[in-house]
Amino acid sequence: MRHESEHNGAPKVVIVGAGIGGLSAALRLRARGCAVTVLERHGAPGGKMRVVDSDAGPVDAGPTVLTMREVFEDLFADADEILSDHLTLTPLKTLARHFWDDGTVLDLSADPLESAANIRAVFGDTAARQFARFAARARRLFKAFDAPMMRTAAPDQMAVTRTVLGQPRLIADMAPHRSLAGLLRGAFSEPKLAQLFGRYATYVGGSPYASPAILALISHAEARGVWTVEGGMHQVARTIAALAKQKGVVFRYDSHVTRISQQNGRVSGVETATGHIAADVVLFNGDPRALTMGLLGPAPQSAVRADAVEPRSLSACVQAFAAIPEGVDLAHHNVFFAHDPAAEFKPLATGHIPTDATLYLCVQDYGAAGPDALQRFEVILNAPPNPDIPPEEASRCQTQILDRFKTFGLTFTPTPTTAALTMPEGFDALFPGSQGSLYGRSPHGLMAAFRRPTARTTLPGLYLCGGGAHPGAGVPMATLSARHAADAIMTDHSSTSTSRPTAMPGGMLTGSATAGSKPSAS
C-alpha cells in the first residue's frame, strides 16, 4: 500500500520516543501527509504516562490528572476524529480532597461556589472571601497568558509585555517580584489555604518558595475541570497510538536510538541497534538534556542551549500498588499535607528527600470497587532530581510513606513493598539524561518559561516535543508541544521542499503488549 506521503512531498519523519508528545505529534503529522515512524525503547507507548503490574491489573505510575480537555479535542479533530468516539472521559465533581494532620479535611469542587461553601464551612467567611479573590486572580492570569504563552510555539517577551500593558491590572496579579508562597501569604490569612494552593508549583516540578507568583494560574487550569479516563490515564497513550497506527504511522517498540545523524549540516536520520533509518526530520520526544549530554551522539549536542535544560525540576518517589484501604474516606485525588510546608521544601532545595512531606494519593478504582476489593493506588512524594540517592533510601522512603498515612488513620492490606516503589535514580534510568527530574527544566525564576527549549533547535531538521520543551510539563502541555512541533516541521519543510527530494516511508511494525523495563531516551 502506498502512503499519501509518497507523492505529496511531505517530509519523512522519525520520532524518537512514544510519550504523549511524540504520539500526539505522530497523529498530527500523519494527518498532514507525512510518513511517520515512531521509535520507542520500551515495549509499549506512554513514556512517563506508564503503568506497572499489580494483582488488580495495570496501575498508573505516572500522570493521574487530566485537565484542559479542549487540548485533546483539538488533537483528535486535527486527525478528523472525535475524542468521545475513542476515549470515555468523566468529569469529577470533587477535584481533590485535602487532609491535614490536625483532622482538618477540605474538598475543592468543580463548582466554584461549592468550593467556596466548603472553605466557609471549614475556615470561615473571611477565608471564603479570600478564596474568591484568589480564584478570580488565577482566572485572569490563565486567560491572559494562555494565548501568548502556552498556545504560542515560541513565547515572545514583547508580546507578553504588550498583553500586560494592555491590561495593567495584570501587573498586580502577577506580583512579578514575589514567589508563589509570598503571594499566597498575602492572599490567605489561613496558613492551610496558602499551603494548599502552594502545592500547584509542584505540578510543574517547583517549590512555591522559589517559583514565580504567576504560577497561581495553574490552579485555574484544574478549577476548569478534571476528568477521569476509563481504563486509566495510560489509556490515553494507548488510544492515540492505536489511532495513529490505524492511519499509517509505523511503530517500532523495543527499539533504542543510539545516535541522531547529520549530513551537510542538517539531520539525516537516526542510528539504532539494527541500523540506520533515513529521515528528513527527527522529532525528539525525550528530555532535551540527553541531547546536551551527548547521549544521542555529537550531532545534536549543541542543538539545545545548556541553560535551557538547567537547573532541573523535582523528581519523586512514586509507589504504585494494589491493596484494600481502611480508615479514611478517600476521593479519587487526595492530598495529605506535610505538617510544616517549609520543612518539606528546604530539604528538597538541598538535594534531600524530606522527612516531613506532603503525599499525593490517587485512587484509580474510586467508585468502581467494593469495600473489600483490591483497589489500585498511586502515591507521589516529591523528591530532588538526584540519581545518586543511596539504595537504602528506598526502604526509608517506603517506611516514611506508610507511617505518614498511619498518622491520618489510613492503612493498606496487603502492605505495599519497596518493589512497588520507583525512586529518582529509577526515573533517571527510565529517562536517561533527566537526573530523575520529571518535569524538565525548573520553573524557578520569573524568566524560566522563556528559557525552556522550543520546538525548533539550532540543528536543521531536529525538533523537540514533550514535557521538557515549551510550553512545559503536564499531559496537556506536552500535547500542545506536539502541535507546536508539527506546525514548525510543516512550515520549515514547505520553505525548503522545492529543492529537496520526496521521501519514501519505511520501517516495520513490531510491538509488545507489556511495558518494557529498559532505559529509554524518550
Secondary structure in CASP SS format (residue, H / E / C, confidence):
PFRMAT SS
TARGET T0000
AUTHOR 0000-0000-0000
METHOD secondary structure of the structure
MODEL  1
M C 1.00
R C 1.00
H C 1.00
E H 1.00
S H 1.00
E H 1.00
H C 1.00
N C 1.00
G C 1.00
A C 1.00
P C 1.00
K E 1.00
V E 1.00
V E 1.00
I E 1.00
V E 1.00
G C 1.00
A C 1.00
G E 1.00
I H 1.00
G H 1.00
G H 1.00
L H 1.00
S H 1.00
A H 1.00
A H 1.00
L H 1.00
R H 1.00
L H 1.00
R H 1.00
A H 1.00
R C 1.00
G C 1.00
C C 1.00
A E 1.00
V E 1.00
T E 1.00
V E 1.00
L E 1.00
E E 1.00
R C 1.00
H C 1.00
G C 1.00
A C 1.00
P C 1.00
G E 1.00
G C 1.00
K C 1.00
M C 1.00
R C 1.00
V E 1.00
V E 1.00
D C 1.00
S C 1.00
D C 1.00
A C 1.00
G C 1.00
P C 1.00
V E 1.00
D E 1.00
A C 1.00
G C 1.00
P C 1.00
T C 1.00
V C 1.00
L E 1.00
T C 1.00
M C 1.00
R H 1.00
E H 1.00
V H 1.00
F H 1.00
E H 1.00
D H 1.00
L H 1.00
F H 1.00
A H 1.00
D H 1.00
A C 1.00
D C 1.00
E C 1.00
I C 1.00
L H 1.00
S H 1.00
D H 1.00
H C 1.00
L C 1.00
T C 1.00
L E 1.00
T E 1.00
P E 1.00
L C 1.00
K C 1.00
T E 1.00
L E 1.00
A E 1.00
R E 1.00
H E 1.00
F E 1.00
W C 1.00
D C 1.00
D C 1.00
G C 1.00
T C 1.00
V E 1.00
L E 1.00
D E 1.00
L E 1.00
S E 1.00
A C 1.00
D C 1.00
P H 1.00
L H 1.00
E H 1.00
S H 1.00
A H 1.00
A H 1.00
N H 1.00
I H 1.00
R H 1.00
A H 1.00
V H 1.00
F H 1.00
G C 1.00
D H 1.00
T H 1.00
A H 1.00
A H 1.00
R H 1.00
Q H 1.00
F H 1.00
A H 1.00
R H 1.00
F H 1.00
A H 1.00
A H 1.00
R H 1.00
A H 1.00
R H 1.00
R H 1.00
L H 1.00
F H 1.00
K H 1.00
A H 1.00
F H 1.00
D H 1.00
A H 1.00
P H 1.00
M H 1.00
M H 1.00
R C 1.00
T C 1.00
A C 1.00
A C 1.00
P C 1.00
D C 1.00
Q H 1.00
M H 1.00
A H 1.00
V H 1.00
T H 1.00
R H 1.00
T H 1.00
V H 1.00
L H 1.00
G H 1.00
Q C 1.00
P C 1.00
R H 1.00
L H 1.00
I H 1.00
A H 1.00
D H 1.00
M H 1.00
A C 1.00
P C 1.00
H C 1.00
R C 1.00
S E 1.00
L H 1.00
A H 1.00
G H 1.00
L H 1.00
L H 1.00
R H 1.00
G H 1.00
A H 1.00
F C 1.00
S C 1.00
E C 1.00
P H 1.00
K H 1.00
L H 1.00
A H 1.00
Q H 1.00
L H 1.00
F H 1.00
G H 1.00
R H 1.00
Y H 1.00
A H 1.00
T H 1.00
Y H 1.00
V H 1.00
G C 1.00
G C 1.00
S C 1.00
P C 1.00
Y C 1.00
A C 1.00
S C 1.00
P E 1.00
A H 1.00
I H 1.00
L H 1.00
A H 1.00
L H 1.00
I H 1.00
S H 1.00
H H 1.00
A H 1.00
E H 1.00
A H 1.00
R C 1.00
G C 1.00
V C 1.00
W E 1.00
T E 1.00
V E 1.00
E C 1.00
G C 1.00
G C 1.00
M C 1.00
H H 1.00
Q H 1.00
V H 1.00
A H 1.00
R H 1.00
T H 1.00
I H 1.00
A H 1.00
A H 1.00
L H 1.00
A H 1.00
K H 1.00
Q H 1.00
K C 1.00
G C 1.00
V C 1.00
V E 1.00
F E 1.00
R E 1.00
Y E 1.00
D C 1.00
S C 1.00
H C 1.00
V E 1.00
T E 1.00
R E 1.00
I E 1.00
S E 1.00
Q E 1.00
Q E 1.00
N C 1.00
G C 1.00
R E 1.00
V E 1.00
S E 1.00
G E 1.00
V E 1.00
E E 1.00
T E 1.00
A C 1.00
T C 1.00
G E 1.00
H E 1.00
I E 1.00
A E 1.00
A C 1.00
D C 1.00
V E 1.00
V E 1.00
L E 1.00
F E 1.00
N C 1.00
G C 1.00
D C 1.00
P C 1.00
R H 1.00
A H 1.00
L H 1.00
T H 1.00
M C 1.00
G C 1.00
L C 1.00
L C 1.00
G C 1.00
P C 1.00
A C 1.00
P C 1.00
Q C 1.00
S C 1.00
A C 1.00
V C 1.00
R C 1.00
A H 1.00
D H 1.00
A H 1.00
V C 1.00
E C 1.00
P C 1.00
R E 1.00
S C 1.00
L C 1.00
S E 1.00
A E 1.00
C E 1.00
V E 1.00
Q E 1.00
A E 1.00
F E 1.00
A E 1.00
A E 1.00
I E 1.00
P E 1.00
E E 1.00
G C 1.00
V C 1.00
D C 1.00
L C 1.00
A C 1.00
H C 1.00
H E 1.00
N E 1.00
V E 1.00
F E 1.00
F C 1.00
A C 1.00
H C 1.00
D C 1.00
P H 1.00
A H 1.00
A H 1.00
E H 1.00
F H 1.00
K H 1.00
P H 1.00
L H 1.00
A H 1.00
T C 1.00
G C 1.00
H C 1.00
I C 1.00
P C 1.00
T C 1.00
D C 1.00
A C 1.00
T C 1.00
L E 1.00
Y E 1.00
L E 1.00
C E 1.00
V E 1.00
Q C 1.00
D C 1.00
Y C 1.00
G C 1.00
A C 1.00
A C 1.00
G C 1.00
P C 1.00
D C 1.00
A C 1.00
L C 1.00
Q E 1.00
R E 1.00
F E 1.00
E E 1.00
V E 1.00
I E 1.00
L E 1.00
N E 1.00
A E 1.00
P C 1.00
P C 1.00
N C 1.00
P C 1.00
D C 1.00
I C 1.00
P C 1.00
P C 1.00
E H 1.00
E H 1.00
A H 1.00
S H 1.00
R H 1.00
C H 1.00
Q H 1.00
T H 1.00
Q H 1.00
I H 1.00
L H 1.00
D H 1.00
R H 1.00
F H 1.00
K H 1.00
T H 1.00
F C 1.00
G C 1.00
L C 1.00
T E 1.00
F E 1.00
T E 1.00
P C 1.00
T C 1.00
P C 1.00
T C 1.00
T H 1.00
A H 1.00
A H 1.00
L E 1.00
T E 1.00
M C 1.00
P H 1.00
E H 1.00
G H 1.00
F H 1.00
D H 1.00
A H 1.00
L H 1.00
F C 1.00
P C 1.00
G C 1.00
S C 1.00
Q C 1.00
G C 1.00
S C 1.00
L C 1.00
Y C 1.00
G C 1.00
R E 1.00
S C 1.00
P C 1.00
H C 1.00
G C 1.00
L C 1.00
M C 1.00
A H 1.00
A H 1.00
F H 1.00
R H 1.00
R C 1.00
P C 1.00
T C 1.00
A C 1.00
R E 1.00
T C 1.00
T C 1.00
L C 1.00
P C 1.00
G C 1.00
L E 1.00
Y E 1.00
L E 1.00
C C 1.00
G C 1.00
G C 1.00
G C 1.00
A C 1.00
H C 1.00
P C 1.00
G C 1.00
A C 1.00
G C 1.00
V H 1.00
P H 1.00
M H 1.00
A H 1.00
T H 1.00
L H 1.00
S H 1.00
A H 1.00
R H 1.00
H H 1.00
A H 1.00
A H 1.00
D H 1.00
A H 1.00
I H 1.00
M H 1.00
T H 1.00
D H 1.00
H H 1.00
S H 1.00
S H 1.00
T H 1.00
S H 1.00
T H 1.00
S H 1.00
R C 1.00
P C 1.00
T C 1.00
A C 1.00
M C 1.00
P C 1.00
G C 1.00
G C 1.00
M C 1.00
L C 1.00
T E 1.00
G C 1.00
S C 1.00
A C 1.00
T C 1.00
A C 1.00
G C 1.00
S C 1.00
K C 1.00
P C 1.00
S C 1.00
A C 1.00
S C 1.00
END
